[in-house]
């Protein structure tokens, strides 16, 4: 736990947030907490205090998240790690929830949020004795339909720190004495005349002057300077192509005549689950319409409309996940 309080951006608000009188969340042990779950608030603005008020208004004992990362990078520590708070239904007992303020259907996390998420994740992994995995809300069974967290958190956590190589040149010099020649300097320093001439291309051996500085050795030292951002040393899973496709599936309604990247991703998914739609050209034409109709017919047991909506997406996701197993 001490590692958490070493995070400079962390603020402990566990005893400051609104709670429901007479109610409290159940507790477990830290050993039972094995997963970290990433959420977004689905609101363009907000705060841990606002979310706590909302959750209490729903009859909950208090805020559902263990941490809220605000848009300025502040990490609000909201619940003890052992708390079984409400954020992922039947999975609450073994999950720690991190929520980033923002609606990432249309926004992106701020750079400050990304850096805080990386730092918090790294710290949690170091203090969770039985840590197993990190997941997005919609990657948990029963929550595939959720539009959460709607950003590529693995890319953020896997982002490598920038390393700058600094080159420092150390130079040793000899001060020319009265009567010195290049040969005499070579004998005194043990550096060959040839090397002295290479290190001092501008000197004239015949016009050496007392007090003149002659370079007798150059040494180049390289050092790596890491950027202030913390990198994640804990090995992370890499998304396979199917997982990437699931994360990119459009959240909006698509229909015949639509065009664009969302349609292309839909076509890619349809072909992947063998509801062939032809070329993945981003045009919702007749072949794509036919494929969507077949998906909807299979999913709804009779509804053959050709509109891609949330139900269509959920069915496609279920078929894609079968390919991962």
Order of alpha helices (4+ residues) and beta strands (2+ residues): alpha-beta-beta-beta-alpha-beta-beta-beta-beta-alpha-beta-alpha-beta-alpha-alpha-beta-alpha-alpha-alpha-alpha
